[in-house]
Amino acid sequence: AVPPSEDSQINLDGAGAHSGRINPARDCKKKHSAKKAGPRSRSKRWSDNIEKLKKFKEEHGHCNVNRSLDASLAGFVNTIRSRYKTKQLREDRVKTLQDMGFSFNAREDKWDSRYN
């Protein structure tokens, strides 16, 4: 029998050290993590999502996107709120959202609407 080549062996030791063997899970992560969005594509995604959010607001009268209506846009809105809370959202973007009437605290708005 011919011994398997080093390329066909899988690292099963779980130690995390690269032993020269192929580890499909690790190698897959490396391949996908190398594809990070550049500043231009992030800016384009931001603009596209803002346009989608503006259309959503025109249709529904608010920016509180439910996952059942648009999972992608709901994820974008949740990310915005999370970054705002941790002060990771750029001021120009905060201004854009404020100008369109975006609520950074959906729970507070829901509470206020019930008791006002």
C-alpha positions, 0 to 999 in steps of 0.5 A: 500500500502506498502511504497517503501523501502529507496533503491528504492527511487531516490534522486531528490532534485538536492542538491547533498547531499547524503540523504541516497537514491540511485541516479543512476547517482551518483552511476554509476559515483562512480562505474566507477570512482573507476576503475582507471588504475594502473601504469602497465596498463598505461605503457602497453597501452602506449607501445601498442599505440606506436607500433600502431603509429610506424605501422601507420608511416610505412604505411603513412609516418607520425604520424598525425593520422586522426580520420577517419583512427583510432579514438583510435590512433588519440585520443592517438596522440591528448593526447600526443600533449596536454600533451606535450604543458602543460609539462605533458609528461615524458622526456623518452616518449618525447625522444621515440616520437622524435626518431620516428620523431613524430611532437608535432605540426601538424599545424606547420608541415602542414604550413611548408609543404605548404610553404617550 
